[in-house]
Amino acid sequence: MSFTLTAVGHVRGGRAEAIDDDWGASRARIELVAGTFSPAALTGLGDFSHAEVIFLFDRVAESEIEFGARHPRGRADWPLVGIFAQRGRNRPNRLGSCVCRIVAIDGLFLEIEGLDAIDGTPVLDIKPVLKGFLPRGEVREPAWAEEIMKDYW
């Protein structure tokens, strides 16, 4: 089964290259598609502290897509784990998601901090972060996952 998705906007600014770490201070703007959206589409989003941004890793070549297992970041000292047990960009549908701090909203622009997508990236959806959707109970992860994130933000 296949689906057709259309970008609701694009990342403007921020990083030009996908470097693995130090995304926390990265600031970018999401520009909604003019003509499709009006500023009304962002009405009320500024009442939230964070938004979840769903985007497309559009610069990942078909030949780079992983359907099985790999070592995260190519590090043989980390375990071989399936693509669905990690958040790498070479996923089967090349979808990324990130929870970002909302800095400002101006017309068709949403300024955010901490988005791990690069300039020009197509944005597929934007959702407010609600406490009720956050994990209930303890969040568990293996040691390699904790290590991979220590310098990410």
Phi, psi and omega in degrees: 000138178231159182227153174250124177246146178241135180298138174271346180182188180220150175286133177237125180083198185076217182276149175264341182233148179274090177260138191298329189238175176063045180275345188303320182270359182291123177248137179212170175238144171257122178258115177291154180290114178293145181093326175268318182243154172243170177304338180300334181297336180260001180303128178090340181296329179294348176282350179258152178277331186223155175229146173263127182250126177254127187220172182249127173284076190287347181260009176273121181288151178308321182293344181267353184288135181255132178247354182238238182240157176202167173276126178307134181056020179071014183272112181294342178281351173259154186293156173284117182227152180296154181301332179275001175254017178210172185245024180301157184282342182268055180275159181307318179256006177054033179267137174239154174217147183207137174269124185236153175279132177280124180262312183197160174229130181216104180063240179269010183250134174244113178269130184225162178234137176088022177275125180265052174229155185259166181309130179093351182299132176290133177259128183263332180196157177225129181228143175290148175271120178251136179305324182297341178263355178287158182302140175263132180086190184288141174259126183248142176207154178286163184300321182297326180291321176295320180294319182296332183268352186300329179245006185294316181261000000 
